[in-house]
Amino acid sequence: MNSLLLIGGRVIDPANQIDSISDILILDGKIAALGTEASAKAPEDIEKIDCSGKIVSPGLIDLHVHLREPGQTAKETIATGTAAAAHGGFTSIVCMPNTSPSIDNPAAVALIREKAAREGVINVYVAGAITKGIAGEELAPIGSLKKAGIVAITDDGHCVQNNDLMRRALEYAKMFDLPVMDHCQDYALVTDGVMHEGYWSTVLGLRGWPAAGEEMIVARNILLAEMTGTKVHCQHMSSAKSVELIREAKKRGVPISGEACPHHFTLTDAAVAGSDKFWEHDGKELAASQDKDLPQWPSYDTHFKMNPPLRSAKDRDAIIDGLVDGTLEILASDHAPHCDFEKQVEFDYAPFGITGFETELPLSLMQLYHSKKLSLSDLLAKFTIAPARLLNLPKGTLSVGADADVTVFDADEEWIYQREQSASKSKNSPFHGWRMRGKVVATIVGGKRVV
């Protein structure tokens, strides 16, 4: 069951700088051989998968997802969340700790790991909370969480506002060789904002969320990372100035990194207004009237409400530039499922967040690869070896002897995303009805085909 022969695919492994047509032999859940050696060593009765014309890459990793378990299983469960991730081509994910109760103690970590082993179809890693109850007041037992098996700490969904407390968290995290991931949001600046502060918030009469609310914390994190030497990872960057700050800090050798989500480098705040020119399609601005497969949305659609919010076209372009020049090293979804009834309210009262597993790869291909901004190898590095290195995971490579986590996809296949067909329990995606380019063919975890 855990042995396969993948034949004739274009194998791209950024970790080993491989990009060639090759066979891959998987035996007992491990990569056994590549190239001509793979076919020569393969048992005669082994299951074969024809990958001709397809891309074969290390299993994709998403280090920023919300599985909602425990406590919010009406939105998502480990079973449904991992199924959706597998359909999106992901073989490993890192779940955030803002559950109910939060993952701020070893027992909670054990619960997630045991349930994931029993009900999940892919690898599930756990991020522990920085503070108890994600309240930003008292440090969680970071050493005990590390011993229980976490791979990072974060208060994602919230942000530690006390700078001294954040400093102490970084100092403890360094002792245990844990990266700190931070949701960058200055509450005093953001206050009760619900969308990006700019032209469209004024036109729509919605409370604005200034980009400075993110940038202030990014600057804080850079200073603390420089002071402590701890790896700090800034989650879901959305602002041009944030990218600039990280770029300058990295040049100085500060251990800071950042990630981008597809919605932030595809959409702009004009989407909230129902504008017909608010996205890029294969790297080009495109109005709904130009493509029958791209629907028109009404204004105040809560599926476009997320944290941080969609920002201006200038910010979106800066995020893309940051991905292209390597300032932003990682791609992630911030998969945040919600029940339909929660989103079917006035914009002010709807929760922040969208689902993202099944649209993450095609949107990234369209905006970054098909637009000729990034090579396939550079794009896949942001889904594989880069998150693996940040979190010290034994994943993200097709080296002989590595776990046989493999993603096979067609980079050119076009299809229409229908949220009703999603494997996720929730359907709160802004990309319903979009024509996508790039589709997962197979997801293999430990040598077992799960999709």
Order of alpha helices (4+ residues) and beta strands (2+ residues): beta-beta-beta-alpha-beta-beta-beta-alpha-beta-alpha-beta-alpha-beta-alpha-beta-alpha-beta-alpha-beta-alpha-beta-alpha-beta-beta-beta-alpha-beta-alpha-alpha-alpha-alpha-beta-beta-beta
